[in-house]
Amino acid sequence: MTAIAAYRDLYPRSGDLALLCEGDLAGYDTSVLRKWIDRTLGGALLVDIWPCGTGEALFGVSDAIGRSRPILVIEDLDFRDAARAEKECRFNKKDRRKRDVKLVDWRCWHRNEIENYFLDESVLLPVICEWFPCSEEEVRAALGEVIAALGVFQAAEYALYHVRKGWGKSDPTSVLREELNHRPEFSDADRRLVPAEHDAVRESLQRNISKWQGRLLDGGKAKEPFLGDQLLDRFHQKCDAWTRATYDDLAWRIEWSGKEVLQGLRMLLTARHGWPDADTGERQPLAWEGLSRTKLGEQDRLLEKEMQNDLVNRAVDYLCGLTEGALVEEWSAIEAVLRDPKAALAE
């Protein structure tokens, strides 16, 4: 079966409502939403899910289809706080409706991205323990190592996200990321993740800021946000908090990039406990050290795809089984919009 044939039934159809999200056709957003909607709504409403890739693409797709059918948009929270995210969603909702888009609602996840909903113990531990010959305590300990290794990286990503938002169309990404080695490296000899050096990352950021400042001067003086002080301030602020994060803290589950936590855990456990060989079925340790980002991503995507259904199914079971708490409130609000889109449109 070709890849296109395998995914053919995932393509959007002419349903009652279009739900726009980030990610790709066979990604986590689409998979979780499809299973959760089918379980929650049954046949009450035919909802088509349109994965748009990036957050920016949500605007284009909403323009493209939003006058032909009602749409609901759910974007990533990314590294925003709840108040800022809510304000920006309200603005987007008002803006789209001014353009005659039939926007039921524009909202965002209450966690950084969909992968963060896999990080609760009730979801993650059973799945990981099934895939790797280890106990729950070993998984917790491994996650503690991943968290310790990712603090600098997550702080840099947080700072880059917010400054990029401020710089708008003058996108500095290509300059700010030049030779920025802020990801943890993997040591095959020690079978562990080695965090990036704080001072080295700071020096790289400062060097790249200087390059960018040369392009963005006003009377010989750079202005914020181009000056870069905000970027460094945000980086230091989050480094102070996040490099001390432990397994018991909530920040890494809610505020961090969840996909990076999951990837780090897969790297560590496949190095220590191996991964079944395609030919023999015997577990073989995987090597990660020295791989380019492209090669590392290719190797990890194979593992991720194998484990995806188990994580998705467990997460949906977990969400549907809850009766109280923040997750129930968040997902019940989405359900209410889907059950009565006409009422939401009238708001």
Sequence and secondary structure as in RCSB ss.txt:
>XXXX:A:sequence
MTAIAAYRDLYPRSGDLALLCEGDLAGYDTSVLRKWIDRTLGGALLVDIWPCGTGEALFGVSDAIGRSRPILVIE
DLDFRDAARAEKECRFNKKDRRKRDVKLVDWRCWHRNEIENYFLDESVLLPVICEWFPCSEEEVRAALGEVIAAL
GVFQAAEYALYHVRKGWGKSDPTSVLREELNHRPEFSDADRRLVPAEHDAVRESLQRNISKWQGRLLDGGKAKEP
FLGDQLLDRFHQKCDAWTRATYDDLAWRIEWSGKEVLQGLRMLLTARHGWPDADTGERQPLAWEGLSRTKLGEQD
RLLEKEMQNDLVNRAVDYLCGLTEGALVEEWSAIEAVLRDPKAALAE
>XXXX:A:secstr
  HHHHTGGGS  S SEEEEESB TTSHHHHHHHHHHHHHHTTSS EEEEE BSTTHHHHHHHHHTTTS EEEEE
  TT  HHHHHHHHHHHHHHHHHTT  EEEEEE SSSSGGGGG SHHHHHHHHHHHSS  HHHHHHHHHHHHHHH
HHHHHHHHHHHHHHHHHTTS  HHHHTTT   S EEETTTTEEE   HHHHHHHHHHHHHHHHTTS BTTB  TT
TT HHHHHHHHHHHHHHTT  TT SHHHHTS HHHHHHHHHHHHHHHH EE TTT  EE    TT  HHHHHHHH
HHHHHHHHHHHHHHHHHHHHH  SSHHHHHHHHHHHHHH HHHHHH 
